[in-house]
Amino acid sequence: MIEQEGDGPWRLLHFIWQENSWQQMDEACSLTGSEAEISRAQLADLAALELAKRGWQDVPLLYVIPEDDLLGYVFNLPPHLNAEQQTEAAFWELDDRLADKGLSATDFACICMPLAELAEGTRCVIWGVRREYLQEIKNDFASVELTIADVIAGGTAAGEKTGGAGQGVAAYLADPQRQQGFCHHPARSLAAGRLVSGCLLLLFFPLLLWLAFDVYDYEQAQNAACMQREELNRLRPEKQEMEEAVAQRRCVEEREQLWRSLQDTSTSWYSLLVHLGMDTCEGVFLTGFTVTDDGRCLRLNGQAVTYDALAEFIGCIEKDPDIFPHGVRLEDSALRKGTDEKRERIDFSLVANEGQENDGADDNRETKSL
């Protein structure tokens, strides 16, 4: 064990396991004499030299931290706490004390040492040391190939004796769990970090639940859309048949409206067409007819094989005053030359006026064709 005796020199103590306990052997060996102010690297060199003289290079070392390098507080803990609970309570007590100084307990290693059992609780002292400081101690002695097994506290806290370094070492060696050493206390996280983790955990479950409902709604909507597509595919032939039926109905309605408009005139053109079909002379056939908007003028278009047949057709019409009370007028005629396979034909156009003279005034009227 390497310790500093008050403000005096650093010394080397030797302990061995004997008669079921740790016993200090020989007198303490001074490493620095009257020189106490030396660097830790120099102290490590002196300790390595002394251990080499004794052949103890492989013996694990305990390093006792001077009081000036420690933070120590004495306080009372609630009764009936085990060692683990005492250490946890001491850590948060140290965290509260360090917060007043603008420091964080996560940067410190701490140990709790009970002093006395009181009626109101347990009197304890808590020691804290920077973790960087502990790592520097290990690095300095590792540079001279010495192993630091653990680092323990030395000195007093708030003027109260903790039992002295020797008794502290004995208590440390007597504890199989080595709870009084700084190297056996891992770093802890502050309550703020735990609080943030808890908040994130609490937030995670609602988000997960919301995501589950969202995925369920999405699946339901996707299934509904799939069913609608299948229904539309199944109804597509019926829809096409309905559209065709509507188109045919529209066409029939247009034709009925046209026939109705023709029947509303003073002359029944449907009866006229039937009459003309029955009285058409041989050698004459009609190709079409047009009616003006007022329905009072009829233009007949047709073809005749000879002019005699055309004259006979006009005569037959004039002999029927009930249908054509004013007779008919030959508006136009033209001879179409034939070919080797077809004979000559005469294209003609007749106009029949009702209720007015055939003076050609109806030629500019709008007409409807069938």
Secondary structure, DSSP 8 states (H G I E B T S, - for coil): -EEE-TTS-EEEEEEEEETTEEEEEEEEEESSTT-----HHHHHHHHHHHHHHHT-TTS-EEEEE-GGG-EEEEEEE-SS--HHHHHHHHHHHHHHHHHTTT--GGGEEEEEEEEEEETTEEEEEEEEEEHHHHHHHHHHHHTTT--EEEEEE-S-BTTB--SHHHHHHHHHHH-TT-TT-GGGS-----HHHHHHHHHHHHHHHHHHHHHHHHHHHHHHHHHHHHHHHHHHHHHHHHHHHHHHHHHHHHHHHHHHHHHHHHHTSSS-HHHHHHHHHHH--TTEEEEEEEEETTS-EEEEEEEESSHHHHHHHHHHHHT-TTT-TT--EEEEEEEE---SSS--EEEEEEEEESSS--SSGGGGS-EEE-
